[in-house]
Amino acid sequence: MLAECDRLPRLILLDINMPRKDGFESLRELRSDHRYSELYVVLATRSSDGDNQERTNCLAANVFLTKPLT
């Protein structure tokens, strides 16, 4: 859908646990395409697992956000 946009969004919010493609895979695809490499991306999850945060940093997300459980 991004390829069809006249203007790119200013922010993309990804959940790590999306049903078809997880947030890590989506972020990896975004960062591998030069057209989207500068987009501001927030990765969100309910888990505060340090491995998720480290992986998020390695994939160059701008922010790792832990969602509240309720």
N, C-alpha and C positions, 0 to 999 in steps of 0.2 A: 504494500500500500504506500510505503514511503516513496517509492520510485514514481508513483503517479501524482504526488503532491506538487502543486505549483510553488508552495512555500513549505519549507521544513518546519516541524514543530520546534519550539524553544526548549521543550523538556519531554523526556520519555520516562515513564514510570513502569518498571518491570517487576513482577513478583517472581521470586525464585521458583515457586511451586505452581507454575502454570500447567494446564492439562496437556496440551499438545507438544509444546516445546518449552523447556524450562528457561528461566531468566538468564542463566549462565550461557546457554546456547544462543539465545537471542542476542545477548550482549556481545558474544564472540563474533557473531555475524555482523552486527553493527560496526564494531571496531575494525573489522577486516575490510570493510568497504570504505574507500577514501571519501566518498560523498557524505558519509555519516560519522566519520571518525571524530568530529568535533562536537557532535550533539551532546547535550547535557543529559546524563542518564543516572537515574536513581534506581537502585535495586532494593527491593523490600522483601522482608520475610518475617515470620513470627518467631523464628529461631534466632537466638543470640550466639549461636555456635561460632567460635573463633575461626574455624576452617572456612565457613561461608564468607566471613568478612575478609579473610586473607585471599580467598579465590576471587572475590569481588574486586579487590585492589589489584590483583594480577591482571584482571581483564579490563582494567582501566575505567571502572564505573566512577562517576563523580562523587556519589554518596551511597553508603550502605545504611539502610534504615530498618530498625527493628520495630515491627508493628505491635501494638498492644494485643493481648490475648482476647480482650472483650471489645 
